[in-house]
Amino acid sequence: MKQIEQLIEISRKYGQDSRFVIAGGGNTSYKTADRLWVKASGHALATIDENGFAILDRALLAPMGEKVYSQDTAEREAQVKNDLAAACITKDRRPSVETSMHDCINYAFIVHLHPTLVNGLMCSVNAAAKCAELFPEALYIEYTDPGYTLFKKVYDRIQEYKKAKGAEPQVIFLQNHGVFVGADTPEEIDAIYDGMIAKLAAATNALPEGESEICDEVSEVIPAIRQILSRSGRGLKTLKITKNALVDAFMSSEEMVKKISAPFTPDIIVYCKSEYICVCGETAEALIKDAEAKIEEYVARRGHTPKVLLVQGIGLVAVGDHAKNAQIITEVFLDAMKVACYAQGFGGEHAMEKAWIDFIDNWEVENYRRKVAAGSSKGRVEGMTIIVTGAAQGFGEGIARVLMGQGANIVVADLNEVVGQKTADNFNAIAKNNKAIFVKTNVSDMASLNNLIKTTIVNFGALDTFVSNAGVLRAGGLEAMTPENFEFVTKINYNAYFFCAKVASHVMKIETAYDPEYFADIIQVNSKSGLRGSKANFAYAGGKFGGIGLTQSFALELAPFRVKVNSICPGNFYDGPLWSNPENGLFVQYLAAGKVPGAKTVQDVKDFYLAQVPMRKGCNPEDVAKAIFYAIEQTGETGQAIPVTGGQVMLA
């Protein structure tokens, strides 16, 4: 059906434009004489397809405008929900709560959105007067609680409008909510929205623009705040930090903060709740102390953690149950700041009133939306943030991919920028509620590692596990090994492990200080060559032996802080580039170095090594990831070297 294709196209067009839709909000519909297709709850306009629309029988919807329902709010909403369900032909899809309004607006296509510029007008003190001045043919509806009450008001006002003007309203503005636009073609919908946005843009203020640098203090303050938010069984939170010209403007004074201290629309309440915390202090210690007192008071009073913190000197902090949630909260609250800014052009901001807020907080439909937004996926490292060095490709990529699949936020730390970014993009394509980022990192450089930690904190608010995987190998005996190659191998395999443990442990000690039940992990991906010598490979083996010494020593030092330190000692990953690269892989290097007596081909070298493994298999990233899960999940061992060698190396 051509019109359904048009409905999908126009839905995606506006759903993918952040000027019109934030966090998957808004809804669209198409109707014939007897059927209505309307966006189903839990589907985002940006990616919607035909299965994202509920189909309803209009003959069963039509009587709802004149039907008398119960005066009791809860009972009435239940009756309305049941009538909508009865009219729904697609029983597996819950129709939008605004379905009845889509039905009573007598145009084929309806596009209901919450454009930021529109809400700058709708959430202003002069909304009604300015609306009449700018859009004299539009219908303006004063704020009304969503659900049947709003539908009934819109229904009755449409009838009044038709009697007065002899026509259907094409544009219906809803105070502190958004706008409905109706037309018989998508092209006319576009023309109406284009004209509306142009007129509003000319009538109001421009937004502050530009990014602001996030201070280094973020790495001292935010890990503590994250752990305060996560303790007492509240679940690991993911935090996202934002600082730009818009955030700076609204955090510049108490007067400016007051302009965004209450929600403007129901969507803000759904995702950000209705109360936000301002954290103040001149030092890191003062900020943490103020945050702790205010968070615990908030939780005791409201029964849940805050979703938005405004932290002095740091910026906007979104508190999500997972990375996807934190991103949505960020987008929604930044949009609220934009609405407040635009509203200054229409007399100033007008927040929702307490009674309106209380209704949304307790409304069953919005609770359903919260449940959909929260997600339900649970993995073995769900909600944790894990850095994996050397994760752009090969063994590190494989380990990080398994951890990603089990719910972790992954930081791909690698020098290879092109491949590393592609790896992070590939991870995000399979992500559920978690997220991956790439950070260009030189593990042998402290400044680069400090940037890695800061970027991790800005994006996720914490560091739960640091997997020190990056490593290099230059094979050769005493005659062949150059001092330069020996120094290079040692610098990456040994020195860099110390550098990584130093920066990681600093953040982890901050986190454990604020949660007595929390453990963090530093895990070195070592090698079987760290457990026994390796002929003509002493540079590599020596660094790995030393790595286990570091692991044991770090473990002793960090145990009082509940930071576990362990090494995983894999066997050979024969299928990875370290071994199988046809130009400089270990099979090629070992053949050239004569490490395997009598070997004439690369395959001879490979066969020789497989014959030494009792289980006749190479080690793969999945095998190592299982050992990493064990190291993370247990709390009784630290300082261990865990072999994953197929029986090739056994500990006494």
N, C-alpha and C positions, 0 to 999 in steps of 0.2 A: 504494500500500500504506500503510494507516494507520500501521502501526508505524514505517515509515521516516520518515514525517512527524513522528512523535513523537520519533524519534531525532534528527532535525535540530533540532527545537525545544528539546530538553533540552541538546543540544550547544551551541547558541548561547546559551542561558540562562546556563550556567556559563562558557562561553568569553568572555562579555562582562562577567563579574564579576571584577574584579581580586583579590578575596579568595580566589578559587579557581584562577585561571589567570593566569600571567604569560608574556608572549612567545609566546602561541599553544600553550603546552604542554598536556599531558594528552591523553587519547584516550577515545573512546566506542565502543560497539558494540551491535548487536542480533543475536540469533540465532534461527533456527528449527531444526527437527530436522536439516536438511541444509545450511543456508547460514548464513554469518556475514558481517555487514556491519560493517566496522571502519574507523576513520579512517585515511586514507592519509597517508603521510609528506609533509610540505610543505604540508599544509592546516591552517588555523587553525580551531579550534572556533567562534570568534566569528562567522565568516562562512560556515561550511561549508554546502554544499548536497549533493544526492544524488550529484553527481559527485566529491565529496570522500571518498567511502567506497569502499574496496576490498571486493570480494565474494569469499569463499573457500568452497571445498568442504569441509565439515566431515568428510566421510569420509576425506579425505586429510590433514586436520589431526590427527584422533584418534590415529593411531599414534605421533605424535611424542613423546607422554608416556612411552611404554615403549621407544622405539627407542634402540639403543646407538649413540652417535656417537663420533667420534675423540676421543682424549685431548688431542690438540694443539689449543690454543685457536683459532688462525687457521683450521685445517682444519675444526674442528667448526663454527665460526660460518659458514663458507662452505657446509657441508653443510646446516645449518639454513636458511640463506637460500635455498638451492636448493629445499628442501622447501616452504618458504613460497611461493616463486614457482610451484612446480608446482601447489600447491593454489589459487592465485589465479586466479579466473575473469576478472577485469578486469586484463588484462596491462599496461595503460597506467598502473596505479596501484600504487605500492609500499606494501604493507600495513605498519602500525605494527609496530615491533620487538616490541611486547608482545601481538601477535595471539594467540599460543598461550595466554597467560594468560587472555585474553578468552574463548577457546574452552573452557578447562577449568573455568571458574567457571560453574556450571550454573544461571544465571538468564538470562532473556530480554534484559534491559538491563544493561549494565555501564558505569559512569561512573568512569573513573580520572583523578584530579586531584592537584594539588600545593597544596592550600590552605595559606595562610601559617600559620594557627593549627595545622593538623595537623602541618606541618613544624616548628613550634615544639616540639611534643612529640617528633616522630620524630628531630629533630636535637638532642636533649637527652641528658645523661648518664644520666638515669633513664627513658629511653624505655620499656623493656620493663616495668618495675615499674609505672610510671604508667599505661601502656596497659592492663595487667591490672586495675588498680584502677578506672579510669574506664570501660573497655569490656570487661567480662569475657567477652562472647560473641564478641568479635572474634578474628581470627587475626593474630598478630604474627610477622613474618618478619625475622630479623636481616639486616643489610646483606649483599647478595650482588651480584656483578658482573652488570650487565644482560645481556640476551641469553638464550641457552639455559640457562645455569647458574641464573639466577634463575627462569626458567620451570620448570625441573626441580624446584627446591626448593619452589616454590609448589605444583606439581602433587602432589608427594609429601606435603607437609604437609596439603593438602586431603584426600587419601585418609585420612591419620591422623585428621584432624578428624572426618570422616564416621564413621569406625569408633568414635571415642570418644563422639561426641555424637549420632550418628544423623541428622545434618542437614548441609546445605551452609552454609559461612560466608558471611554477606552482606557483612561488612566485613573487608578484609585490609589491615593496616597494613604498610608497608615501611620499615624503618629508613633514615634519610637519603635518602628518596625521595618518599613520598606515600602515597596510599590508593586501594584499589579498593572500590567499592560496587556490589553486585548486587541486582537485584529484578526482578519480572515486570511491574512498571508504573512509568512515570516518577513517578507520585505517591508511590510508596513510596521511590523514590530520593531525592526531595526531602525527605521526612519524616526519613529517616536522616541526610542531610547537615545539615538544620536542627538536629536534636537534637545531633549531633556538635559543630557549631560553638558552640552555646549552652553545652554542657558545658565545652568547652575555654576559651571566653572567660571563664567564671566561675572557672577554675582558674589563670589566669596573669596577668601584668602588663599594664597598659595601655601603649600606645605613646606616646612623646613626640610632641606635636602642635604645629603652627604653622610658619609660614615664617620664615626669617631673611634679613636683608638681605645681599646680596652686595656686598663692598667694591669701591670704585672701582679698586683695585689690580688687579682681574681684567683690565682692559684693557691693563695693562703686562706682566703675567706670562703669561697664557694664549696670546696670539698667538705668543710666543717658543716656548712648549712645543709648540704645534701644529706649528710649522715644524720643530722638532727631531724630532718624531715622523714628519713627512712627508718628510724629506730622505733622501738616499742611495737614491733610486729606490723608496722605500717607498710612494709614492702619497699624494695629499692626504687627510688625515684630517679628519673632522668631530668636534668636541668638544662635549659638552653639560655645563654646570655646574649642580650642584644644591646648595643649602644650605637646610636646614630644621632643626627641632628634633631630628629623628632623626639626621641627619648630624652635627650639633653634638655630640650625646651620644656618638657612637662615635668622634669625633675629639678628644674632650676630654682624653684621656690615653693614654699608651702601653698601659696595661692594657686600656683600652676598645678600642683599635685591634686588639690581639691577639685579641679575641673574634671579629673578622671577617677575620682574616688568612689563613684557609684556607677553601675552599668547603665548603658543607654538603650539596649535592646535585649530581647529574650535570648538571642544567640550568645551574647556575652556571658549571660548567667549560665547557660548550658555548659560552656567550655571553660570559663574562667571563674565561675562562682560569682558571688555578689559582693565580696569584701576582699580587699587587698592589703598587704602589709608593707609599710615603709620601714626600712631598716636604716638606722642612722649610727654614725660613729666616726671618730677621726682616725682611728687605728684599726688594724685587722682584728685585734683582740676585742676592741669595743664593738665593732660591727657584729662579730660572732656572738658576743654576750647579748646584745640587743636582739639579734635574730632569734636566739634560743628562747629568751623570755617571751617574745611576741608569738613565736610559733607554738610553743607549749600552751600559752593562754588561749590562742586561737583554736587549737585542737580540742582543748578541754571544753570550750564554750560551744563549738560548732560540730564537733564529732568527726571532722575530716581535716586533712592538711590543706593549707592555702594553695591556690593555683598560680598566684602572681605575687612576686616580691619586687619592690623597687628599692634597690640597695644603693645607698649613697656612694658615689664615686665609681660604681661598677656598672649599673644600668638595670635594665629590665630582666628579671629572672623568671622564666616560665618553669613551673613545676609539673612535670607530667608523670603519669604512671608508666610511660614508655616514651621512646623517642618520637614516634608519630604524634602522640598526644601533646608532647612539649612543643612540637612544631606548630600544631594547630592553635594551641594557647597563645603562642607568640604572634601568629598571624592575626588572630582575633583581637588581641589586646592592642597591637599596633594599629589595627583598623579603628579601634575605639579612640585612640589618640588622634587619628586623622579626622574622625567624625567630630571630636571636640574642637579641633582646629578649624574645620570648615564651618562649624556652628557659630563661630565668632562673627562670621559675616552676616548671620541672621539673628543678631541680638544676643548671642551667647548660648552656652550649652544648657540642655534640659535633660537631666537624668531621669530614669524611671523612679516612680514613687515607691515607698516601702510596701504598700499593699500589692502593687503590681509585681514587685520582686518576690514577695512571699508566695504569691500564686504560682509563678514559674518554678520556684524552688521545690514546690510540692506537687507539681502537675505530673500526672502519670505519663503523658506523651513525652515530656521533656526528659523524664527519668529513663524512658525507653531509648531516646536519642543518646543519652549519656552512656547507657549500657552498650549500644552499638559502637559508639566512639571508643569505648574502653578496650574493646577486643578481648579475646579469650585465649590466645595462644600462649602456651607455657613450655619452655624448653629447660634444659639442664643448667644453662647459664642465663636464664631469662632476666632481663633488666640490667645485667652487668655491663660495664664498659671495659673492653679489653684492647690493649695495644699489642699488635704483633709486628715486630720489626722484620724486615726482609720479606714482607708479605705480598709484594707486587706479583710474584710468580713462584713457580716451583713449590718446594716443601712448605714454605711460609704461607703461600696462597692457599694451599690445600688445607692447612691447619685452620687458617682464618675462615675459610668457607664452611668448615664443619662447625666452628664456634658460632658463626653467623646463623647457621641453620638451627641452632639450639637457643636462639633468642638474644644473643649478646649484641651490643653495639660494638662495632669493630673499627679500630683506627689502623689503617694500612700505612705503616711507616716504612718508607723506602726511598732510596736515592733516584730510582727510575721513575721520573714524573709521568711520562706518557703511559707506560704500562701500569703504574700504580693507580693513576686516576681511572683507567679503564677497568681495573680490577674492582675498585670501589663502586663504580657504576654497575658492574655485573652483579656485585653483591646486593646492591639496592634493588635490582630487578627481581631478586628472589626474596627480598626482605618481607617480613610481616609487619610487626609494630616496631621493629628495631631499625637501625640505620648504620651505614658505613661511611667513613670519610677517608680521604687520602691526605697525608701530611708528608711533604718532602723532608727526609730526615737523613742526616749523616750521624750514625751511631757513635762515631769516634770524635764527635765535636760537641762539647758541652752546651754551647749556645744553641745549636740545632736541637738538642734534646730538651732544653728548657722551653724552646718554642713548641716542640711536640707536646709537652705536658700542658702548656698554657692553651694550645688549640684544642686539646682533648677536653679540658675543663670548660672552656667556652661553649663547646658543642654538646657536652653530655653532663657536666657538673661533677664528674668523679673519675677515678681510676681504680677499678677493682682488681684487675690482674694485668701484669706486664709480662708478656711472653718475649723473652730475648732470644730471637731466632736467627737474626742476621749473622751470617758467617761466610768465610772464604776458605779456600784451600789451594795451596801451591805444593804439589808433591815433589819429592826429590831427596836423594841421600845427602850425606855430608859433603861429597865432592861437588854435587850439582847445585845444592841450595845456596843462593846468594844471600848476603846479609839483608839486602833490600827486601827480598821476598819473605825472609824470616820475620823481619820487622813488620811488614804489611799484614801477614797472617796473625801475628801476635796482637797487633793493634786492634784488629777487628774482633778476633775470637776471645781475647782475654781482657785487654784494657777496656774495650767498649762495654763488656758485661758489667764491669765496675761502674762505668759512667751511667749506664742504664739503671742499675740498682740504686745508685745514689739519688738520681732525680725521682725515680718511682717511689722509693721508700719515704722520701720527704713528704709527699702528698698522702701516702697511705697512713703515716703516723698521725697526720692531722685528722683523717677520717676515723681511725680506730679510737682516738681520744674522746670522740663524742658519741660512741656507741659501744657499750661493753660486750655486746654479743656479735660484733662484726669482725670478720677476718678478711685480710687482703692477701694477695699472692704475687710473688715474683717467681717466674718459672723460666729457667734457662733450657733451651733446646740444645743439649750437649751432643754426645755421640758415643757409640761403643768404643771409639778411639780414646774417650776420656776414662775408660775402665781398664784398658790394656794397651800396650804399646803397638805402634803401627810402623812396619818396616818401610823405610824410604819415605816416611810421612811424618817425621818427628816434629816439624813446625806446627802442624795441625794437632797432632796428639798431645804435644806439650801444652798448647793453649787450652785444650779441652781438659786435660788433667788439672791444670791450674784452675779452670772454671769450677770444677767440683770442689776444690779447696776454697774458692771464693764462696760457693753455695753454702758449704758447712759453716764458714766463718760469718757470713751474712745472717744465716739462720740463727746462730747463737746471739748475735747482736740484736736482731729484730724480734725474736720470740716474745720478749716482754711487751711488745707493742702489738701482738697478734698479727704480725706479718709473717706468713710462711714463705720459705725460700726452698725450692727444690729444683733439681735438674732431671730432665728426661733424656735418656741415652738411647736414641734410635739406632737400629741397624741401618743397612744401606738402602736408600731410596733409589733403586736402580732405574726406575722409569722417569725420574726427574732430570732436569737439565744439568744439575751438578755432576751426575754420572753419565748421562746419555747424550749430552751435547756433542754433535759430530765433529766440532772444531777443537774445543778445549775441555770436554767433559773428562771425568776421572778415568773412564775406560781408555780414552785416548792418551791421557797423561801417563797412566800406569803402564800402558803398552810401550810408550816412548821411554819411560824411566827403567824399563826392564824389571818391574816389580814382580811380575808373574813369570817364573822361569819357564822357558820353552814356548811362551805364548807368541803366536805369529799374527793373530788378528784380534780385533776388538771383541769378537764373540768368544774367543778363547779366554780372554780376561773375564768376561761376564760369567761364563760357565764355571771358571775357577772360583769365583766369589760365591755363586749360588750353592756350590757343592759344600761350602763351609757352614751353611745354615741348616740346622737339624730340621726345621720346618719347611725347608726348600722354597722360601719365599722372601722377597725383599720387604722392607718396612715401608709403609705408606702413610700419608698424612692422617688418615682415619685412625690408624693404630696409635699414632702419637696423640691425637686429639683425645682418645679415650683415656690415656694416661694423664693428660692435662685435666680432664674432668675429675679424675680420681684425686689429683693433687689439690684441686680447688674444693671439692666436696668434703674431704676429710679434714678434721681439725686435730688429729693426734700425731701427725708426723711433719717434721721439717728438717731440712739439711740432708735430704735423701737424694741418691742418684738412682733413678728408676729405669732399669733396662727394658727396652722394647726391641729385642734383637732376634726374635724367632728361635731363641735358645742358643745363639752363637756365643753369647757371653752370659754366664750365670754367676750370680753373687753367692759367696759362701755364707 
